[in-house]
Amino acid sequence: DIELDSLKHSKTQFNSVLSDLEDEYDIIFLDCPPGITLLSENIFNSSDIILVPVIPTTLSVRTYLMLLQFFKKHKLDQSKIHPFFSMVEIRKSMHQDAISNMKSNITNFLGAQIPYRSNVEKMGVYRMPLNDFEPFSPAAFAYSVLWKEVQQIN
């Protein structure tokens, strides 16, 4: 953020970094920390698709709505944003209610729901995709569903 801030046109500088990689890669994934910073603004401007994991809780839903407001305020393309539910515990009534409410009020929610499972957290420990160490788990299936949906976007 500090380095980007010191550059002219700091909100679009990331485009030049990504354009240098265009010939080498078909797809580039950027995993961003939560929050809106100069780096995230650059990523918003540079991305074709923005996947937003939303935990089906009040706080996470509010955070998602704040992201939408940020896009409106800064006249960014909201059609890039594609939320999906993550860390879902379907046996919790709060999660069921949040999912039902969000799906009825927000039309672009993807159908995939990533379940809350310990093997999802192990991806960071093992430093590999879930399909590499538990390919037949419900969470691996959910990620496959998500990927199929993402491929249909563009």
N, CA, C and O atoms as a DFTB+ gen file, in Angstrom:
616 C
 N C O
     1  1       0.819      -1.197       0.000
     2  2       0.000       0.000       0.000
     3  2       0.859       1.256       0.000
     4  3       0.583       2.198      -0.742
     5  1       1.890       1.274       0.821
     6  2       2.747       2.455       0.918
     7  2       3.431       2.721      -0.417
     8  3       3.493       3.862      -0.876
     9  1       3.943       1.663      -1.033
    10  2       4.618       1.817      -2.320
    11  2       3.640       2.264      -3.402
    12  3       3.967       3.137      -4.207
    13  1       2.460       1.684      -3.430
    14  2       1.452       2.083      -4.411
    15  2       1.040       3.534      -4.223
    16  3       0.850       4.261      -5.198
    17  1       0.903       3.952      -2.980
    18  2       0.456       5.301      -2.671
    19  2       1.426       6.353      -3.193
    20  3       1.012       7.461      -3.532
    21  1       2.702       6.021      -3.259
    22  2       3.705       6.988      -3.703
    23  2       3.738       7.140      -5.227
    24  3       4.416       8.034      -5.734
    25  1       3.033       6.301      -5.956
    26  2       3.039       6.332      -7.416
    27  2       1.913       7.198      -7.961
    28  3       0.870       7.349      -7.325
    29  1       2.133       7.764      -9.143
    30  2       1.061       8.488      -9.822
    31  2       0.011       7.483     -10.272
    32  3       0.332       6.333     -10.573
    33  1      -1.227       7.913     -10.316
    34  2      -2.342       7.035     -10.698
    35  2      -2.312       5.752      -9.864
    36  3      -2.435       4.646     -10.392
    37  1      -2.151       5.922      -8.582
    38  2      -1.920       4.781      -7.689
    39  2      -3.062       3.764      -7.681
    40  3      -2.850       2.607      -7.318
    41  1      -4.260       4.175      -8.071
    42  2      -5.391       3.240      -8.036
    43  2      -5.442       2.317      -9.253
    44  3      -6.251       1.390      -9.297
    45  1      -4.588       2.566     -10.232
    46  2      -4.580       1.719     -11.429
    47  2      -3.196       1.159     -11.745
    48  3      -3.009       0.553     -12.800
    49  1      -2.234       1.346     -10.864
    50  2      -0.865       0.890     -11.115
    51  2      -0.753      -0.623     -11.243
    52  3       0.118      -1.128     -11.950
    53  1      -1.615      -1.329     -10.574
    54  2      -1.540      -2.789     -10.582
    55  2      -1.816      -3.353     -11.977
    56  3      -1.367      -4.449     -12.313
    57  1      -2.560      -2.592     -12.784
    58  2      -2.835      -3.021     -14.161
    59  2      -1.552      -3.295     -14.926
    60  3      -1.468      -4.270     -15.672
    61  1      -0.556      -2.443     -14.746
    62  2       0.697      -2.631     -15.486
    63  2       1.421      -3.896     -15.038
    64  3       2.037      -4.580     -15.855
    65  1       1.352      -4.209     -13.759
    66  2       1.980      -5.436     -13.257
    67  2       1.303      -6.654     -13.881
    68  3       1.974      -7.572     -14.352
    69  1      -0.015      -6.653     -13.881
    70  2      -0.754      -7.788     -14.436
    71  2      -0.600      -7.890     -15.951
    72  3      -0.536      -8.993     -16.494
    73  1      -0.540      -6.761     -16.628
    74  2      -0.401      -6.823     -18.087
    75  2       0.932      -7.438     -18.494
    76  3       1.032      -8.039     -19.564
    77  1       1.954      -7.298     -17.658
    78  2       3.244      -7.939     -17.934
    79  2       3.143      -9.466     -17.869
    80  3       3.965     -10.168     -18.457
    81  1       2.151      -9.970     -17.166
    82  2       1.985     -11.419     -16.992
    83  2       0.989     -12.040     -17.973
    84  3       0.852     -13.262     -18.035
    85  1       0.299     -11.199     -18.733
    86  2      -0.769     -11.668     -19.625
    87  2      -0.338     -12.763     -20.594
    88  3      -1.082     -13.715     -20.831
    89  1       0.851     -12.629     -21.149
    90  2       1.305     -13.608     -22.141
    91  2       1.697     -14.944     -21.520
    92  3       1.715     -15.968     -22.202
    93  1       2.010     -14.931     -20.236
    94  2       2.477     -16.147     -19.573
    95  2       1.362     -16.961     -18.922
    96  3       1.491     -18.175     -18.766
    97  1       0.266     -16.298     -18.540
    98  2      -0.785     -16.966     -17.777
    99  2      -2.158     -16.704     -18.389
   100  3      -2.451     -15.597     -18.841
   101  1      -2.983     -17.732     -18.395
   102  2      -4.372     -17.566     -18.819
   103  2      -5.223     -17.003     -17.688
   104  3      -6.108     -16.177     -17.909
   105  1      -4.939     -17.462     -16.475
   106  2      -5.716     -17.067     -15.302
   107  2      -4.750     -16.718     -14.177
   108  3      -3.777     -17.432     -13.933
   109  1      -5.031     -15.616     -13.500
   110  2      -4.242     -15.222     -12.333
   111  2      -5.210     -15.064     -11.169
   112  3      -6.179     -14.309     -11.256
   113  1      -4.945     -15.779     -10.082
   114  2      -5.755     -15.671      -8.870
   115  2      -4.997     -14.841      -7.846
   116  3      -3.807     -15.057      -7.616
   117  1      -5.685     -13.904      -7.242
   118  2      -5.105     -13.086      -6.184
   119  2      -5.942     -13.285      -4.932
   120  3      -7.144     -13.017      -4.930
   121  1      -5.316     -13.749      -3.886
   122  2      -6.004     -13.962      -2.616
   123  2      -5.724     -12.740      -1.756
   124  3      -4.577     -12.472      -1.397
   125  1      -6.760     -12.014      -1.433
   126  2      -6.596     -10.735      -0.747
   127  2      -7.079     -10.802       0.693
   128  3      -8.044     -11.500       1.003
   129  1      -6.405     -10.074       1.562
   130  2      -6.898      -9.997       2.940
   131  2      -8.188      -9.177       2.978
   132  3      -8.429      -8.351       2.098
   133  1      -9.011      -9.405       3.994
   134  2     -10.237      -8.613       4.097
   135  2      -9.901      -7.149       4.355
   136  3      -8.864      -6.827       4.934
   137  1     -10.770      -6.294       3.928
   138  2     -10.568      -4.865       4.129
   139  2     -10.365      -4.165       2.802
   140  3      -9.991      -4.780       1.804
   141  1     -10.618      -2.868       2.810
   142  2     -10.462      -2.080       1.594
   143  2      -9.259      -1.166       1.777
   144  3      -9.263      -0.244       2.592
   145  1      -8.238      -1.455       0.992
   146  2      -6.990      -0.700       1.027
   147  2      -6.670      -0.254      -0.396
   148  3      -7.411      -0.562      -1.329
   149  1      -5.581       0.461      -0.556
   150  2      -5.157       0.866      -1.887
   151  2      -4.855      -0.355      -2.751
   152  3      -5.149      -0.363      -3.946
   153  1      -4.272      -1.380      -2.149
   154  2      -4.006      -2.610      -2.895
   155  2      -5.313      -3.245      -3.367
   156  3      -5.419      -3.652      -4.524
   157  1      -6.304      -3.331      -2.484
   158  2      -7.571      -3.940      -2.899
   159  2      -8.259      -3.092      -3.973
   160  3      -8.886      -3.646      -4.876
   161  1      -8.155      -1.761      -3.893
   162  2      -8.723      -0.915      -4.947
   163  2      -8.071      -1.209      -6.290
   164  3      -8.752      -1.272      -7.314
   165  1      -6.757      -1.388      -6.289
   166  2      -6.047      -1.748      -7.513
   167  2      -6.548      -3.078      -8.054
   168  3      -6.753      -3.234      -9.258
   169  1      -6.740      -4.021      -7.165
   170  2      -7.216      -5.340      -7.583
   171  2      -8.644      -5.239      -8.112
   172  3      -8.980      -5.886      -9.104
   173  1      -9.485      -4.439      -7.468
   174  2     -10.847      -4.231      -7.964
   175  2     -10.817      -3.695      -9.399
   176  3     -11.578      -4.146     -10.255
   177  1      -9.932      -2.732      -9.647
   178  2      -9.834      -2.129     -10.976
   179  2      -9.252      -3.078     -12.012
   180  3      -9.610      -3.000     -13.188
   181  1      -8.372      -3.963     -11.603
   182  2      -7.640      -4.830     -12.532
   183  2      -8.336      -6.155     -12.816
   184  3      -8.015      -6.817     -13.803
   185  1      -9.268      -6.547     -11.984
   186  2      -9.858      -7.889     -12.069
   187  2     -11.032      -7.963     -13.027
   188  3     -11.788      -7.007     -13.200
   189  1     -11.159      -9.125     -13.640
   190  2     -12.341      -9.410     -14.451
   191  2     -13.454      -9.984     -13.581
   192  3     -14.633      -9.704     -13.796
   193  1     -13.062     -10.788     -12.597
   194  2     -14.005     -11.445     -11.690
   195  2     -13.495     -11.270     -10.263
   196  3     -12.306     -11.439      -9.992
   197  1     -14.397     -10.935      -9.365
   198  2     -14.045     -10.817      -7.950
   199  2     -14.927     -11.792      -7.178
   200  3     -16.131     -11.579      -7.033
   201  1     -14.313     -12.857      -6.690
   202  2     -15.033     -13.840      -5.882
   203  2     -14.966     -13.402      -4.429
   204  3     -13.889     -13.127      -3.902
   205  1     -16.115     -13.338      -3.793
   206  2     -16.178     -12.870      -2.411
   207  2     -16.773     -13.966      -1.535
   208  3     -17.973     -14.233      -1.603
   209  1     -15.934     -14.608      -0.708
   210  2     -16.485     -15.592       0.227
   211  2     -17.253     -14.873       1.334
   212  3     -16.749     -13.925       1.935
   213  1     -18.455     -15.324       1.592
   214  2     -19.304     -14.716       2.621
   215  2     -19.699     -15.804       3.609
   216  3     -20.348     -16.784       3.243
   217  1     -19.304     -15.622       4.854
   218  2     -19.740     -16.529       5.914
   219  2     -21.194     -16.161       6.220
   220  3     -21.492     -14.977       6.377
   221  1     -22.093     -17.114       6.308
   222  2     -23.499     -16.773       6.528
   223  2     -23.783     -16.317       7.964
   224  3     -24.491     -16.981       8.722
   225  1     -23.210     -15.175       8.306
   226  2     -23.435     -14.544       9.605
   227  2     -23.729     -13.068       9.372
   228  3     -23.414     -12.528       8.312
   229  1     -24.319     -12.431      10.339
   230  2     -24.695     -11.025      10.215
   231  2     -23.494     -10.146       9.897
   232  3     -23.568      -9.310       8.996
   233  1     -22.402     -10.317      10.608
   234  2     -21.227      -9.477      10.404
   235  2     -20.651      -9.642       8.997
   236  3     -20.302      -8.654       8.351
   237  1     -20.551     -10.857       8.530
   238  2     -20.009     -11.110       7.199
   239  2     -20.925     -10.551       6.112
   240  3     -20.448     -10.012       5.114
   241  1     -22.214     -10.675       6.299
   242  2     -23.175     -10.123       5.343
   243  2     -23.047      -8.604       5.314
   244  3     -23.059      -8.008       4.236
   245  1     -22.927      -7.974       6.465
   246  2     -22.736      -6.516       6.521
   247  2     -21.463      -6.100       5.800
   248  3     -21.449      -5.097       5.086
   249  1     -20.412      -6.857       5.982
   250  2     -19.149      -6.555       5.314
   251  2     -19.316      -6.632       3.803
   252  3     -18.803      -5.785       3.071
   253  1     -20.029      -7.641       3.343
   254  2     -20.300      -7.762       1.907
   255  2     -21.095      -6.553       1.406
   256  3     -20.780      -6.004       0.350
   257  1     -22.105      -6.141       2.140
   258  2     -22.903      -4.982       1.739
   259  2     -22.066      -3.708       1.736
   260  3     -22.287      -2.828       0.904
   261  1     -21.112      -3.597       2.652
   262  2     -20.193      -2.454       2.657
   263  2     -19.323      -2.455       1.395
   264  3     -19.034      -1.398       0.836
   265  1     -18.912      -3.632       0.956
   266  2     -18.138      -3.739      -0.280
   267  2     -18.967      -3.225      -1.461
   268  3     -18.461      -2.483      -2.303
   269  1     -20.229      -3.620      -1.518
   270  2     -21.103      -3.135      -2.588
   271  2     -21.237      -1.615      -2.548
   272  3     -21.201      -0.955      -3.586
   273  1     -21.390      -1.066      -1.351
   274  2     -21.486       0.390      -1.208
   275  2     -20.210       1.074      -1.684
   276  3     -20.269       2.121      -2.329
   277  1     -19.063       0.491      -1.370
   278  2     -17.782       1.038      -1.821
   279  2     -17.742       1.067      -3.350
   280  3     -17.325       2.062      -3.943
   281  1     -18.166      -0.004      -3.974
   282  2     -18.177      -0.059      -5.437
   283  2     -19.104       1.011      -6.007
   284  3     -18.757       1.672      -6.985
   285  1     -20.278       1.185      -5.404
   286  2     -21.210       2.220      -5.865
   287  2     -20.591       3.603      -5.728
   288  3     -20.591       4.393      -6.673
   289  1     -20.072       3.884      -4.557
   290  2     -19.506       5.203      -4.258
   291  2     -18.374       5.559      -5.214
   292  3     -18.246       6.713      -5.622
   293  1     -17.562       4.585      -5.570
   294  2     -16.397       4.838      -6.423
   295  2     -16.654       4.490      -7.889
   296  3     -15.732       4.437      -8.703
   297  1     -17.937       4.254      -8.207
   298  2     -18.356       3.964      -9.578
   299  2     -17.546       2.829     -10.207
   300  3     -17.089       2.923     -11.346
   301  1     -17.384       1.768      -9.439
   302  2     -16.706       0.562      -9.924
   303  2     -17.751      -0.417     -10.451
   304  3     -18.920      -0.357     -10.070
   305  1     -17.331      -1.291     -11.305
   306  2     -18.223      -2.255     -11.950
   307  2     -18.647      -3.352     -10.969
   308  3     -17.878      -4.266     -10.671
   309  1     -19.881      -3.245     -10.475
   310  2     -20.390      -4.217      -9.501
   311  2     -20.658      -5.583     -10.118
   312  3     -20.751      -6.579      -9.399
   313  1     -20.780      -5.641     -11.431
   314  2     -21.054      -6.931     -12.068
   315  2     -19.859      -7.884     -11.964
   316  3     -20.001      -9.080     -12.219
   317  1     -18.700      -7.370     -11.595
   318  2     -17.513      -8.217     -11.386
   319  2     -17.634      -9.052     -10.113
   320  3     -17.009     -10.105      -9.986
   321  1     -18.444      -8.568      -9.177
   322  2     -18.519      -9.184      -7.853
   323  2     -19.416     -10.422      -7.896
   324  3     -20.562     -10.367      -8.342
   325  1     -18.865     -11.531      -7.422
   326  2     -19.614     -12.790      -7.373
   327  2     -19.423     -13.415      -5.993
   328  3     -18.421     -14.085      -5.742
   329  1     -20.386     -13.194      -5.101
   330  2     -20.274     -13.762      -3.756
   331  2     -20.669     -15.238      -3.733
   332  3     -21.456     -15.710      -4.554
   333  1     -20.103     -15.934      -2.778
   334  2     -20.491     -17.326      -2.529
   335  2     -20.377     -17.567      -1.034
   336  3     -19.623     -16.880      -0.345
   337  1     -21.117     -18.534      -0.537
   338  2     -21.085     -18.828       0.891
   339  2     -19.924     -19.745       1.227
   340  3     -19.653     -20.721       0.528
   341  1     -19.252     -19.409       2.305
   342  2     -18.095     -20.168       2.765
   343  2     -18.219     -20.396       4.268
   344  3     -18.895     -19.645       4.971
   345  1     -17.563     -21.435       4.740
   346  2     -17.604     -21.804       6.163
   347  2     -19.042     -22.062       6.623
   348  3     -19.436     -21.695       7.730
   349  1     -19.798     -22.693       5.756
   350  2     -21.216     -22.949       6.008
   351  2     -21.381     -24.138       6.956
   352  3     -20.810     -25.208       6.746
   353  1     -22.169     -23.919       7.992
   354  2     -22.598     -24.999       8.893
   355  2     -24.116     -25.057       8.780
   356  3     -24.835     -24.375       9.510
   357  1     -24.583     -25.871       7.868
   358  2     -25.995     -25.883       7.497
   359  2     -26.905     -26.306       8.647
   360  3     -28.103     -26.022       8.618
   361  1     -26.361     -26.973       9.649
   362  2     -27.203     -27.363      10.789
   363  2     -27.501     -26.176      11.710
   364  3     -28.373     -26.268      12.574
   365  1     -26.784     -25.066      11.533
   366  2     -27.051     -23.864      12.330
   367  2     -28.193     -23.076      11.690
   368  3     -28.152     -22.748      10.504
   369  1     -29.198     -22.782      12.488
   370  2     -30.351     -22.051      11.947
   371  2     -29.953     -20.649      11.492
   372  3     -30.519     -20.131      10.528
   373  1     -28.985     -20.026      12.172
   374  2     -28.535     -18.701      11.757
   375  2     -27.946     -18.749      10.346
   376  3     -28.179     -17.843       9.545
   377  1     -27.191     -19.793      10.042
   378  2     -26.623     -19.938       8.704
   379  2     -27.736     -20.178       7.682
   380  3     -27.720     -19.596       6.598
   381  1     -28.691     -21.024       8.023
   382  2     -29.814     -21.288       7.113
   383  2     -30.576     -20.000       6.811
   384  3     -30.902     -19.716       5.659
   385  1     -30.856     -19.221       7.865
   386  2     -31.602     -17.971       7.695
   387  2     -30.823     -16.968       6.852
   388  3     -31.388     -16.329       5.965
   389  1     -29.535     -16.829       7.124
   390  2     -28.709     -15.876       6.375
   391  2     -28.636     -16.264       4.900
   392  3     -28.740     -15.407       4.023
   393  1     -28.459     -17.552       4.630
   394  2     -28.388     -18.023       3.242
   395  2     -29.708     -17.757       2.530
   396  3     -29.719     -17.247       1.410
   397  1     -30.802     -18.095       3.164
   398  2     -32.118     -17.881       2.568
   399  2     -32.358     -16.396       2.297
   400  3     -32.815     -16.020       1.217
   401  1     -32.050     -15.563       3.279
   402  2     -32.255     -14.124       3.156
   403  2     -31.399     -13.526       2.043
   404  3     -31.895     -12.756       1.220
   405  1     -30.120     -13.878       2.019
   406  2     -29.217     -13.319       1.011
   407  2     -29.605     -13.786      -0.394
   408  3     -29.589     -12.994      -1.336
   409  1     -29.947     -15.047      -0.534
   410  2     -30.301     -15.548      -1.867
   411  2     -31.591     -14.914      -2.383
   412  3     -31.759     -14.746      -3.591
   413  1     -32.495     -14.564      -1.484
   414  2     -33.739     -13.943      -1.939
   415  2     -33.555     -12.454      -2.234
   416  3     -34.342     -11.877      -2.984
   417  1     -32.532     -11.825      -1.658
   418  2     -32.329     -10.388      -1.843
   419  2     -31.190     -10.027      -2.791
   420  3     -31.151      -8.908      -3.304
   421  1     -30.280     -10.937      -3.028
   422  2     -29.131     -10.658      -3.891
   423  2     -29.094     -11.730      -4.976
   424  3     -28.901     -12.912      -4.691
   425  1     -29.278     -11.308      -6.204
   426  2     -29.468     -12.265      -7.293
   427  2     -28.188     -12.918      -7.797
   428  3     -28.250     -14.000      -8.382
   429  1     -27.038     -12.302      -7.591
   430  2     -25.828     -12.858      -8.203
   431  2     -25.041     -13.802      -7.294
   432  3     -23.894     -14.129      -7.600
   433  1     -25.628     -14.240      -6.196
   434  2     -24.936     -15.198      -5.322
   435  2     -24.733     -16.501      -6.080
   436  3     -25.670     -17.036      -6.672
   437  1     -23.516     -17.002      -6.060
   438  2     -23.242     -18.285      -6.694
   439  2     -23.876     -19.396      -5.861
   440  3     -24.102     -19.226      -4.663
   441  1     -24.155     -20.512      -6.485
   442  2     -24.840     -21.607      -5.801
   443  2     -23.952     -22.441      -4.896
   444  3     -24.437     -23.061      -3.949
   445  1     -22.655     -22.461      -5.176
   446  2     -21.737     -23.282      -4.377
   447  2     -21.700     -22.791      -2.933
   448  3     -21.704     -21.589      -2.668
   449  1     -21.665     -23.737      -2.019
   450  2     -21.538     -23.423      -0.593
   451  2     -20.395     -24.264      -0.042
   452  3     -20.478     -25.491       0.009
   453  1     -19.332     -23.590       0.368
   454  2     -18.172     -24.293       0.900
   455  2     -18.442     -24.598       2.371
   456  3     -18.630     -23.675       3.163
   457  1     -18.465     -25.870       2.748
   458  2     -18.779     -26.214       4.141
   459  2     -17.618     -25.907       5.084
   460  3     -16.454     -25.872       4.685
   461  1     -17.970     -25.689       6.328
   462  2     -16.955     -25.506       7.367
   463  2     -16.454     -26.891       7.762
   464  3     -17.171     -27.657       8.407
   465  1     -15.239     -27.203       7.377
   466  2     -14.630     -28.504       7.667
   467  2     -13.160     -28.303       7.998
   468  3     -12.521     -27.382       7.489
   469  1     -12.638     -29.149       8.832
   470  2     -11.228     -29.039       9.216
   471  2     -10.307     -29.270       8.026
   472  3      -9.214     -28.706       7.974
   473  1     -10.733     -30.094       7.068
   474  2      -9.853     -30.346       5.925
   475  2      -9.669     -29.104       5.047
   476  3      -8.657     -28.987       4.356
   477  1     -10.623     -28.183       5.065
   478  2     -10.467     -26.926       4.334
   479  2      -9.333     -26.114       4.961
   480  3      -8.508     -25.539       4.250
   481  1      -9.298     -26.071       6.277
   482  2      -8.235     -25.345       6.969
   483  2      -6.871     -25.994       6.748
   484  3      -5.846     -25.313       6.785
   485  1      -6.856     -27.292       6.522
   486  2      -5.589     -28.008       6.318
   487  2      -4.927     -27.663       4.987
   488  3      -3.750     -27.965       4.790
   489  1      -5.663     -27.039       4.073
   490  2      -5.039     -26.636       2.813
   491  2      -3.847     -25.718       3.086
   492  3      -2.816     -25.817       2.422
   493  1      -3.992     -24.833       4.059
   494  2      -2.889     -23.944       4.420
   495  2      -1.737     -24.682       5.067
   496  3      -0.574     -24.354       4.832
   497  1      -2.049     -25.672       5.877
   498  2      -1.011     -26.466       6.538
   499  2      -0.241     -27.290       5.510
   500  3       0.989     -27.321       5.523
   501  1      -0.976     -27.957       4.620
   502  2      -0.351     -28.822       3.620
   503  2       0.160     -28.051       2.402
   504  3       0.944     -28.572       1.609
   505  1      -0.296     -26.806       2.267
   506  2       0.074     -25.967       1.126
   507  2      -0.250     -26.638      -0.206
   508  3       0.564     -26.674      -1.130
   509  1      -1.444     -27.156      -0.265
   510  2      -1.916     -27.781      -1.499
   511  2      -3.439     -27.734      -1.534
   512  3      -4.093     -27.614      -0.499
   513  1      -3.990     -27.830      -2.736
   514  2      -5.450     -27.827      -2.858
   515  2      -6.073     -29.052      -2.200
   516  3      -5.461     -30.117      -2.114
   517  1      -7.276     -28.873      -1.750
   518  2      -8.014     -29.945      -1.094
   519  2      -8.124     -31.181      -1.987
   520  3      -8.056     -32.308      -1.498
   521  1      -8.290     -30.976      -3.270
   522  2      -8.408     -32.114      -4.198
   523  2      -7.151     -32.971      -4.241
   524  3      -7.209     -34.123      -4.672
   525  1      -6.023     -32.435      -3.806
   526  2      -4.782     -33.217      -3.799
   527  2      -4.666     -34.148      -2.597
   528  3      -3.970     -35.161      -2.668
   529  1      -5.341     -33.817      -1.488
   530  2      -5.199     -34.702      -0.322
   531  2      -6.515     -35.280       0.185
   532  3      -6.489     -36.241       0.953
   533  1      -7.655     -34.739      -0.207
   534  2      -8.960     -35.336       0.121
   535  2      -9.934     -35.082      -1.027
   536  3     -10.911     -34.351      -0.867
   537  1      -9.665     -35.686      -2.180
   538  2     -10.436     -35.358      -3.382
   539  2     -11.911     -35.762      -3.347
   540  3     -12.707     -35.246      -4.132
   541  1     -12.282     -36.665      -2.462
   542  2     -13.672     -37.130      -2.440
   543  2     -14.466     -36.569      -1.262
   544  3     -15.562     -37.045      -0.965
   545  1     -13.923     -35.573      -0.603
   546  2     -14.617     -34.984       0.544
   547  2     -15.732     -34.046       0.060
   548  3     -15.684     -33.550      -1.065
   549  1     -16.730     -33.809       0.913
   550  2     -17.799     -32.868       0.545
   551  2     -17.266     -31.470       0.215
   552  3     -17.789     -30.798      -0.674
   553  1     -16.239     -31.041       0.924
   554  2     -15.680     -29.711       0.658
   555  2     -14.996     -29.670      -0.708
   556  3     -15.111     -28.676      -1.426
   557  1     -14.287     -30.739      -1.072
   558  2     -13.650     -30.798      -2.397
   559  2     -14.714     -30.742      -3.492
   560  3     -14.534     -30.074      -4.511
   561  1     -15.810     -31.443      -3.273
   562  2     -16.918     -31.397      -4.233
   563  2     -17.469     -29.974      -4.337
   564  3     -17.748     -29.496      -5.437
   565  1     -17.626     -29.296      -3.196
   566  2     -18.148     -27.925      -3.190
   567  2     -17.225     -26.985      -3.963
   568  3     -17.694     -26.121      -4.705
   569  1     -15.919     -27.153      -3.791
   570  2     -14.972     -26.332      -4.556
   571  2     -15.070     -26.627      -6.050
   572  3     -14.927     -25.717      -6.867
   573  1     -15.309     -27.872      -6.414
   574  2     -15.490     -28.221      -7.830
   575  2     -16.729     -27.537      -8.402
   576  3     -16.714     -27.044      -9.530
   577  1     -17.790     -27.514      -7.617
   578  2     -19.019     -26.828      -8.037
   579  2     -18.739     -25.338      -8.217
   580  3     -19.165     -24.736      -9.203
   581  1     -18.026     -24.750      -7.270
   582  2     -17.676     -23.331      -7.358
   583  2     -16.870     -23.059      -8.628
   584  3     -17.159     -22.110      -9.357
   585  1     -15.871     -23.880      -8.890
   586  2     -15.029     -23.682     -10.066
   587  2     -15.851     -23.769     -11.352
   588  3     -15.639     -22.979     -12.272
   589  1     -16.777     -24.711     -11.426
   590  2     -17.636     -24.823     -12.616
   591  2     -18.475     -23.559     -12.796
   592  3     -18.668     -23.089     -13.917
   593  1     -18.967     -23.017     -11.693
   594  2     -19.745     -21.778     -11.773
   595  2     -18.876     -20.614     -12.240
   596  3     -19.310     -19.801     -13.056
   597  1     -17.665     -20.535     -11.731
   598  2     -16.754     -19.453     -12.115
   599  2     -16.444     -19.535     -13.609
   600  3     -16.394     -18.510     -14.289
   601  1     -16.243     -20.721     -14.110
   602  2     -15.948     -20.891     -15.535
   603  2     -17.101     -20.429     -16.423
   604  3     -16.882     -20.052     -17.575
   605  1     -18.307     -20.454     -15.907
   606  2     -19.486     -20.026     -16.672
   607  2     -19.637     -18.503     -16.699
   608  3     -20.395     -17.973     -17.511
   609  1     -18.926     -17.798     -15.823
   610  2     -19.094     -16.346     -15.709
   611  2     -18.601     -15.634     -16.963
   612  3     -19.308     -14.784     -17.505
   613  1     -17.425     -15.959     -17.422
   614  2     -16.882     -15.274     -18.615
   615  2     -16.952     -16.149     -19.816
   616  3     -16.543     -15.741     -20.902
